[in-house]
Amino acid sequence: MANIYEGRTTNEAIEKGLKDLNVSKKQVDIKVLEEEDKRSFFSILTPRVVKVELTLKENVHPEEIKEVKKVEKNKKVDISEETEKKAENNIKTFLDEFLEKIPTKGLTYEIKSDKNDLFVDIKGEDTGYLIGYRGNVLNSLQVILNNVANKEINERVRVLLNIGGYKEKREKDLEDLAEKIAGTVIRKRKPITLEPMTSYERKIIHSKLQNNSKIETYSIGEEPNRRIVISLKK
């Protein structure tokens, strides 16, 4: 499977690819899709983007690489009960004051724990402005809650926020979008690049299409403008 990476120089793009795939240069075939161009005085302010395509060689098994990366990524040390309680109290103190000051009254919240993660669910009427356009306000509030939860504690706690059932609705919309775009790619036989998404949203797209025998998905770009490309399998 081919993967495309971008950088300001050819070497930067290649290094990003090697790091993402967790392989050495000898384990991939490299194809430069967009060369570095010579810069003129008038184009010096134009962002430079070099694209390279990295394909694993036959003797390299992507399943093994993915499995190793998955284990490393998911390897967590469970936080202590004391840390969990402290993080939960930090969140409660913040939300009690925050919900008291916003226009909408009668909002409630629930906090559930799962080892390293705390799940915060805010419920009530008229929560749209707390969600924002495609969850942009919700995502910002989630960042704030993560900072609040980890105040004055040594272990790292992750906070996942949901408001008014938004994430369930968004997940359904993204799954429908994935199937629709996949159908268009198969019909027109051309890859389609989606708009920038969060890692949570990209994961939904990848998961929905991972068993499609005709389609492959990969991500390009850097956060917060990282995008998914849906294309035909080669």
Secondary structure, 3 states (H helix, E strand, C coil): CEEEEEECCHHHHHHHHHHHHCCCHHHEEEEEEECCCCCCHHHCCCCCCEEEEEEECCCCCHHHHHHHHHHHHHCCCCCCHHHHHHHHHHHHHHHHHHHHHCCCCCCEEEEEEECCEEEEEEECCCCHHHHCHHHHHHHHHHHHHHHHHCCCCCCCCEEEEEECCHHHHHHHHHHHHHHHHHHHHHHHCCCEECCCCCHHHHHHHHHHHCCCCCEEEEEECCCCCCEEEEEECC
